Amino acid sequence: MRVRPATPDDHGRIAATLAAAFATDPPLSFLIPDERRREALLRRHFSASLRLYAGSGAIWVAEDRTAAALWVAPERYPFRL
């Protein structure tokens, strides 16, 4: 798998990929118990988060956009807009 830094054009697909990946995560299932809405709500959460990571951290994505990673250095948290 090849990875690269993400661009703003990748953000929509990254949000969808991360939402699908975390839709069955037990803590998130507890926080968002409605299965029908969970993935859509997570997509909104990740979409908003990507702006923060882009400004204060790093976003990497697989070339085929099926995987992504978001990082922020300890000294760059909490996020600043």
C-alpha positions, 0 to 999 in steps of 0.5 A: 500500500502506498501512502501520501500526504492528503490534499483537501480534495481527499477530505470527503473520501477520508471522512467517509472511510473513517466513519465506516471504519469506526461505525462499529467501534464499541465506545462510539456505538455507546455514544451514538446508539442509533445504528441508522444515524451513526455513520452519517454523524461520524462522517460529519465529525471527521469532516470537521476534524480534518480541518483541525488536523490539516492546520495543526497536524498531519493527514496521510491517505492511501493512494486508493483512499481506503485508509487514512491516518490523522496525527497531531504533535503533543505540543500542537494540541489543543488545536488552534484555528 
